[in-house]
Amino acid sequence: MKFAKTVLISSFIPFAAALDDGLARTPPMGWMSWEKFMCNIDCDNYPDTCVNEQLYKRQAELMVSEGYLEAGYTQVNIDDCWSTLERDPVTDEQVADPDRFPSGIKALSKFMHDRDLKMGLYSDIGSKTCGGYIGMEDHLELDANTFASWDIDMLKVDGCFEDTSVMNATYSELSAALNATGRDIIYSCSWPAYLDDYGEGDGGAVLYRLQEICHMWRNYDDIQDSWASVSDIINKWRRTDPNDPFVTVAQPGAWNDPDMLMVGNTGLSIAEERSQFAIWSILAAPLMMSNDLATVSDESKAILLNREIIEVDQDSLGKQGMQVASSDSEYSEGAYRVWARELHDGSYAIVLQNAFSMEMGVKIQFTPDMIGWDKDQQFTARDLFKKEDLEGTLSEVTMIVEPSDVQMIRVYKA
């Protein structure tokens, strides 16, 4: 396969300072309700899939019993539509819907903590949430204290019904308010997702500001349960310049967030699920599932519980990977790609991606010069999906990759 010019990734610029509070030193992992269950509040007709406390309890029990917690998935995150439509008339606080959350959020947090899980909540920096529920506008300190008193561990803050011109001020103010509560709360921001340039203009000034005030941030459109959506996000993350602010801003405590994992739903093939999971790990992305854990197939579960790929995602060095080589195809430029991520022990995780959705499998080659090693460097390699070592000492690896699929290896200098 003919590749375009290889881009070396050994020249990352030094990291700037991120939020130094000890939180999210690796990308958060867990489960989030939004993409699968969205804002379904019709519990009369959909008692098992509506947004209520029983939904989160069921998923939490499955997190424990099916091995997800043991594999590192710790968060159970409520998303939009959990509250009433108005604040409490006496305290002015946000209130959980009493019919759907009769025990309240604090009791639900205890339910999670009793099972060694963590509780996540959702709100919006504007006057209303995207679903039309209570926003935090003019109540940032009050809401931060309320949420902390409910013992939450993570807060996703959306950006609907807020002027983007004031987001620097409001997201920063909320960061300070959360810190002042004294409770450890991972802060997920959505500021760049609402900007025309997704925060990458002016040398990535918004991204570097987010690095100072948030632990993770949504950079792009909401994911959907389709390969068109997932591949669009992958293409958005397809960077080749090691000095791109989008690449260099990511580090322990500060992560670009390409959105939820669709693995275990119905919209992706197994090949496409493999592709999302492998590339998310190369990108040092948060691994937040949005599925019904009661219906995940054995094949999908094997992907989600692959400890060797999770280990790549959770690598302590915290470098975001990138594309290091791509092909010029007769049909589609760059359809065959090589992605790489440097890991803490000097090894590299490599993904060979066939982004083309037609034809038969193609041979894609990895050579050591793609990651800045000497072109004659000998190495050993391990297949992370098969969980087995490739035989012998190698000078290159060539693997057949089917359409919309990936192969993933980890390579070590011999």
ZAMARGU-4260 file (C-alpha; in steps of 0.2 Angstrom, whole numbers, plus 5000, padded with zeros to 4 digits):
<rodrens>
0) 5000/5000/5000 | 5007/5017/4995 | 5007/5029/5010 | 5008/5047/5011 | 5022/5056/5019
5) 5025/5048/5036 | 5024/5060/5051 | 5035/5057/5066 | 5028/5059/5083 | 5043/5060/5094
10) 5044/5079/5094 | 5029/5083/5105 | 5031/5100/5113 | 5031/5101/5132 | 5015/5101/5141
15) 5008/5116/5149 | 5001/5116/5166 | 4984/5108/5168 | 4972/5107/5183 | 4983/5101/5197
20) 4970/5093/5209 | 4975/5075/5207 | 4959/5071/5197 | 4957/5062/5180 | 4975/5058/5179
25) 4969/5045/5166 | 4954/5047/5155 | 4938/5044/5165 | 4929/5027/5162 | 4911/5023/5165
30) 4893/5023/5159 | 4882/5037/5154 | 4864/5037/5149 | 4862/5050/5136 | 4864/5042/5119
35) 4855/5026/5123 | 4841/5033/5134 | 4841/5052/5130 | 4827/5061/5138 | 4814/5048/5139
40) 4803/5052/5154 | 4788/5042/5150 | 4789/5029/5164 | 4771/5024/5162 | 4774/5017/5144
45) 4793/5013/5145 | 4796/5008/5164 | 4812/5000/5160 | 4820/5013/5149 | 4814/5029/5156
50) 4826/5041/5165 | 4823/5037/5183 | 4833/5031/5198 | 4829/5013/5194 | 4838/5014/5177
55) 4854/5020/5185 | 4853/5006/5199 | 4850/4993/5186 | 4865/4998/5176 | 4876/5000/5191
60) 4872/4982/5197 | 4877/4976/5179 | 4893/4986/5180 | 4898/4976/5195 | 4891/4959/5191
65) 4897/4959/5172 | 4915/4964/5176 | 4915/4982/5170 | 4919/4989/5187 | 4934/4977/5189
70) 4940/4982/5172 | 4941/5000/5177 | 4923/5007/5172 | 4919/5017/5188 | 4907/5031/5184
75) 4888/5030/5182 | 4883/5046/5175 | 4865/5054/5175 | 4863/5065/5160 | 4849/5078/5155
80) 4831/5078/5161 | 4833/5072/5179 | 4827/5088/5188 | 4810/5097/5190 | 4807/5111/5178
85) 4808/5124/5191 | 4819/5127/5206 | 4813/5125/5224 | 4803/5140/5228 | 4811/5141/5246
90) 4829/5137/5244 | 4831/5141/5225 | 4840/5124/5223 | 4839/5112/5209 | 4827/5098/5213
95) 4827/5080/5207 | 4810/5075/5199 | 4801/5067/5214 | 4791/5054/5204 | 4806/5048/5194
100) 4819/5050/5208 | 4809/5048/5224 | 4825/5044/5234 | 4834/5060/5228 | 4852/5061/5221
105) 4861/5060/5237 | 4853/5043/5241 | 4857/5037/5223 | 4875/5043/5226 | 4876/5032/5241
110) 4869/5017/5231 | 4884/5020/5219 | 4897/5022/5233 | 4891/5007/5242 | 4896/4997/5226
115) 4913/5006/5224 | 4906/5016/5209 | 4905/5034/5207 | 4891/5046/5204 | 4890/5058/5189
120) 4877/5072/5186 | 4873/5083/5172 | 4868/5102/5171 | 4870/5117/5159 | 4880/5133/5161
125) 4865/5142/5153 | 4848/5147/5158 | 4841/5129/5153 | 4848/5112/5149 | 4847/5106/5131
130) 4831/5097/5136 | 4823/5112/5143 | 4826/5108/5162 | 4835/5119/5175 | 4851/5127/5170
135) 4864/5135/5182 | 4864/5152/5175 | 4866/5165/5190 | 4866/5150/5202 | 4884/5143/5199
140) 4890/5144/5217 | 4873/5138/5224 | 4872/5123/5212 | 4890/5118/5215 | 4887/5118/5234
145) 4871/5108/5231 | 4879/5095/5220 | 4893/5093/5232 | 4881/5090/5246 | 4874/5076/5236
150) 4891/5068/5235 | 4893/5068/5216 | 4910/5063/5209 | 4908/5070/5191 | 4898/5085/5183
155) 4895/5086/5165 | 4891/5104/5160 | 4882/5108/5144 | 4882/5124/5134 | 4864/5126/5128
160) 4855/5143/5131 | 4871/5152/5135 | 4880/5165/5124 | 4897/5159/5119 | 4905/5176/5122
165) 4903/5173/5141 | 4908/5155/5142 | 4926/5159/5147 | 4919/5168/5162 | 4905/5156/5167
170) 4914/5140/5165 | 4929/5147/5174 | 4918/5154/5188 | 4910/5136/5190 | 4927/5128/5190
175) 4932/5140/5205 | 4915/5136/5214 | 4917/5117/5212 | 4935/5119/5219 | 4928/5129/5234
180) 4916/5115/5239 | 4931/5105/5245 | 4924/5089/5236 | 4933/5080/5222 | 4922/5082/5207
185) 4928/5079/5189 | 4922/5093/5179 | 4917/5090/5161 | 4915/5105/5150 | 4906/5108/5133
190) 4912/5125/5129 | 4922/5121/5112 | 4907/5111/5105 | 4897/5127/5104 | 4911/5137/5094
195) 4912/5137/5075 | 4930/5133/5076 | 4928/5120/5091 | 4940/5131/5101 | 4955/5128/5089
200) 4956/5146/5083 | 4969/5158/5089 | 4982/5145/5092 | 4970/5134/5102 | 4968/5148/5116
205) 4951/5141/5121 | 4958/5123/5123 | 4973/5129/5133 | 4961/5139/5144 | 4950/5123/5146
210) 4966/5114/5151 | 4967/5126/5166 | 4949/5125/5172 | 4942/5108/5166 | 4947/5090/5167
215) 4939/5085/5150 | 4929/5094/5137 | 4918/5090/5122 | 4926/5096/5106 | 4913/5092/5093
220) 4895/5086/5089 | 4885/5074/5099 | 4889/5056/5094 | 4875/5045/5087 | 4873/5026/5085
225) 4879/5025/5067 | 4896/5022/5058 | 4893/5039/5049 | 4893/5048/5065 | 4908/5038/5073
230) 4919/5039/5057 | 4915/5058/5056 | 4922/5061/5073 | 4937/5050/5069 | 4940/5061/5054
235) 4939/5076/5065 | 4952/5069/5077 | 4963/5064/5062 | 4979/5075/5066 | 4996/5073/5059
240) 5005/5088/5066 | 5013/5084/5083 | 5013/5102/5088 | 4995/5104/5084 | 4987/5112/5100
245) 4973/5099/5099 | 4986/5086/5101 | 4997/5094/5114 | 4984/5101/5125 | 4979/5083/5131
250) 4988/5077/5147 | 4985/5069/5164 | 4970/5079/5171 | 4965/5087/5154 | 4957/5077/5140
255) 4949/5080/5123 | 4932/5071/5123 | 4926/5063/5107 | 4910/5058/5116 | 4903/5041/5121
260) 4906/5023/5116 | 4893/5015/5105 | 4900/4998/5108 | 4886/4986/5113 | 4872/4995/5104
265) 4864/4991/5087 | 4871/5004/5075 | 4888/4998/5073 | 4895/4981/5066 | 4908/4972/5077
270) 4921/4978/5065 | 4915/4996/5068 | 4915/4993/5086 | 4933/4987/5086 | 4937/5003/5076
275) 4929/5015/5089 | 4937/5006/5104 | 4954/5005/5097 | 4955/5023/5090 | 4947/5030/5106
280) 4961/5022/5116 | 4974/5029/5104 | 4967/5046/5107 | 4967/5045/5126 | 4949/5047/5126
285) 4937/5045/5141 | 4929/5028/5139 | 4910/5032/5143 | 4899/5018/5137 | 4881/5023/5132
290) 4872/5006/5130 | 4860/4995/5139 | 4872/4983/5149 | 4858/4970/5150 | 4858/4968/5131
295) 4877/4969/5126 | 4882/4954/5115 | 4896/4943/5120 | 4907/4950/5106 | 4904/4968/5111
300) 4907/4964/5129 | 4924/4956/5124 | 4929/4972/5116 | 4923/4983/5131 | 4932/4972/5143
305) 4949/4970/5133 | 4961/4974/5147 | 4976/4976/5135 | 4967/4990/5125 | 4960/4998/5141
310) 4978/4999/5147 | 4983/5009/5132 | 4969/5021/5135 | 4973/5023/5153 | 4992/5024/5150
315) 5000/5035/5164 | 5010/5046/5151 | 4994/5053/5145 | 5000/5058/5127 | 4986/5059/5114
320) 4990/5049/5099 | 4988/5054/5081 | 4989/5048/5063 | 5007/5044/5058 | 5004/5038/5040
325) 4990/5036/5027 | 4988/5030/5010 | 4982/5038/4993 | 4969/5026/4987 | 4961/5025/4970
330) 4944/5028/4977 | 4947/5038/4993 | 4962/5048/4999 | 4969/5042/5016 | 4957/5027/5017
335) 4971/5016/5024 | 4979/5024/5040 | 4991/5020/5054 | 4988/5028/5071 | 5001/5028/5085
340) 5002/5033/5103 | 5018/5033/5114 | 5016/5024/5131 | 5025/5027/5147 | 5037/5012/5145
345) 5043/5018/5128 | 5032/5006/5118 | 5019/5012/5106 | 5002/5007/5103 | 4998/5005/5084
350) 4981/5005/5075 | 4980/5000/5057 | 4964/5006/5050 | 4954/5003/5035 | 4942/5017/5034
355) 4936/5012/5017 | 4918/5003/5018 | 4919/4993/5002 | 4930/4980/4993 | 4939/4966/5002
360) 4953/4967/5016 | 4969/4976/5012 | 4987/4974/5018 | 4992/4989/5029 | 5010/4990/5034
365) 5018/4997/5050 | 5037/5002/5049 | 5047/5009/5064 | 5052/5025/5055 | 5033/5030/5057
370) 5035/5033/5075 | 5052/5041/5074 | 5063/5025/5077 | 5077/5021/5066 | 5070/5013/5050
375) 5081/4997/5054 | 5076/4996/5072 | 5071/4978/5077 | 5055/4976/5088 | 5043/4964/5095
380) 5025/4966/5094 | 5009/4960/5102 | 4992/4958/5094 | 4980/4967/5107 | 4964/4960/5100
385) 4970/4942/5099 | 4980/4945/5115 | 4995/4935/5108 | 5013/4940/5104 | 5018/4940/5085
390) 5032/4928/5082 | 5050/4933/5082 | 5059/4949/5081 | 5052/4960/5067 | 5058/4975/5056
395) 5040/4978/5050 | 5022/4972/5052 | 5010/4969/5038 | 4992/4964/5042 | 4976/4962/5032
400) 4962/4974/5038 | 4944/4972/5032 | 4933/4987/5027 | 4928/4998/5042 | 4939/4988/5053
405) 4956/4989/5062 | 4971/4979/5068 | 4980/4984/5084 | 4997/4980/5090 | 5009/4986/5104
410) 5027/4987/5098 | 5043/4986/5109 | 5061/4990/5104 | 5070/4973/5103
</rodrens>
